[in-house]
Amino acid sequence: MNQLSRLPSVSRLLSDAEVEALVDSHGQKVITRLVRETLADAREAARAGEAIPDSTDLIAKVTAAARALTLPRLRPVYNLTGTVLHTNLGRASLPEAAISALVTAARNPCALEYDIEDGGRGDRDDVVNDLLCELTGAEAATVVNNNAAAVFLLLNTLARKKQTKVIVSRGELIEIGGAFRVPDIMKRAGAKLVEVGTTNRTHLKDFREAITGRTAMLMKIHTSNFAIQGFTHSVPERELAELAHAHELPFVVDLGSGTLTELERWGLPHEPTPRESIEAGADLVTFSGDKLLGGPQAGLLVGRKDLIDRIKKNPLKRALRVGKITLAALEAVLRLYRDPDRLQERLTALQQLSRPEADIRSAAERLLPSLRGVLASLPVTVEIVPLRSQIGSGSLPVDRLASAGLAVRPQGKKSGVLHRIEAGLRRLDRPVIGRIEDDALLLDLRCLAPAEESEFATNLAGLSCS
Ligand SMILES: *Cc1c(COP(=O)(O)O)cnc(C)c1O
């Protein structure tokens, strides 16, 4: 017990110059709490037979705890996973135009629901309504929290009436990850699902035969995160639209990703656009703001004005609406699409997706010495390798983008060292997120901008893999 009396008191530790400096930056309350907790831990450890730490050790512990407490939980990472629109890493990085717009909106009052012309109340959807109509050819538009919310609101507005049903092809009843399953969303929205066709083939007559007096709509869902190959058939949008309209039903499309431009122009595979669906006769189209569009998290609904008006009147719209920061960023991103010639240089997501392989390979050449340097004492080799990046967020699952990066491989048979390095990279000031595949730790450099490279190397120098 007299061992324990060698521990300094709370007030002794608090009067130490280093701890006083911590109080200055983090506040009295937090540091007093951390000092108490550190002393309590030391006491408990001493009772368990461990050595009594000296003041220097204790202060180092308080300092580390204070640092850990002030690091933001939502902190930036380096996405070297090879998946550009990575849902778990926040999907699209915003372009500068959107960042400055959202900062301005955050800092100031703005005309969110205020009509500057007549001084009366406005509608927050007006911030982006005209732009969305211009870019998609739709009559009207509305915005909610994400595309899952858009689909939910659409179904809840148009198919909730007792006994009405939504007809969907069985091959499109998808799960998007993060628990978005089309049948579940339908049920929660109060809509009843009628599945038609088979997993691989659905024909127009399957839809035709399923239509009854209780049908609420025909729906097409873009099967974004998988591809069925071989003996397949799905019904083109135009035919579904004609069939729906012949029965005075709406035809709606959940596009999922949905971009507002022709991606082929930048050597990327074609992804269906809302404009194509509208031109094919869709009455409503929903898509995400933070997938291929390259904007903030949002769900966009575009289409017939009478249907959009009904959706806007649903009380749940109020619960699913977006805030001014999202709208400011979305408006800025949509504006960029007005000038396709300069879209690639301005829209971060597109820049990353269309980055040439040779360019990524030169980044790998520049960064190879840094990574070799920090791993020099470990039994691994580091090499430049060709890689394949994915678009991510369920887009174009079969298309892989030619990329390059660094591969760390164990010298012996044991791959435990890779997991230690991978964990070490995650513990850096700015965590570096790669992937382990085929006994190699792979760092795909597509999403590391050249301007970030020197900061990346400095950050890497802090690596410890113990
Ligand atoms: C991604 C996706 C959704 C969900 O969109 P969020 O914006 O993530 O809510 C819905 N449907 C399809 C087809 C999708 O690809």
The ligand as a MOL file (V3000), in Angstrom:
LIG
                    3D

  0  0  0     0  0            999 V3000
M  V30 BEGIN CTAB
M  V30 COUNTS 15 15 0 0 0
M  V30 BEGIN ATOM
M  V30 1 C -27.3040 3.4220 -54.4390 0
M  V30 2 C -28.6570 3.0560 -54.8360 0
M  V30 3 C -29.7500 3.3600 -54.0070 0
M  V30 4 C -29.5840 4.0420 -52.6920 0
M  V30 5 O -29.0830 5.3360 -52.8750 0
M  V30 6 P -28.4750 6.1740 -51.6330 0
M  V30 7 O -28.1840 7.5150 -52.2010 0
M  V30 8 O -27.2740 5.4040 -51.1960 0
M  V30 9 O -29.5160 6.2000 -50.5830 0
M  V30 10 C -31.0100 3.0010 -54.4510 0
M  V30 11 N -31.1790 2.3740 -55.6220 0
M  V30 12 C -30.1630 2.0580 -56.4540 0
M  V30 13 C -30.4410 1.3660 -57.7420 0
M  V30 14 C -28.8590 2.3890 -56.0820 0
M  V30 15 O -27.8340 2.0920 -56.8890 0
M  V30 END ATOM
M  V30 BEGIN BOND
M  V30 1 1 1 2
M  V30 2 1 2 3
M  V30 3 2 2 14
M  V30 4 1 3 4
M  V30 5 2 3 10
M  V30 6 1 4 5
M  V30 7 1 5 6
M  V30 8 2 6 7
M  V30 9 1 6 8
M  V30 10 1 6 9
M  V30 11 1 10 11
M  V30 12 2 11 12
M  V30 13 1 12 13
M  V30 14 1 12 14
M  V30 15 1 14 15
M  V30 END BOND
M  V30 END CTAB
M  END
